[in-house]
Amino acid sequence: MFALSAAMLALLGWSFLYLDPGTPSYVIAQFTAIVLVAMVVGTGVALFSGWTPF
């Protein structure tokens, strides 16, 4: 989950080079970036804290 979220965040970051600020697709990309950053941070904390869910 961590690697998938990080890869999607990297691709999204690359797409920001081609998006125009103020357009609807730019706003959607910003919200998606917020969700992906939260997922990367959350899974990173879970992985590095040694938490075992099962």
Beta strands, then each sheet from edge to edge (+ up, - down):
end
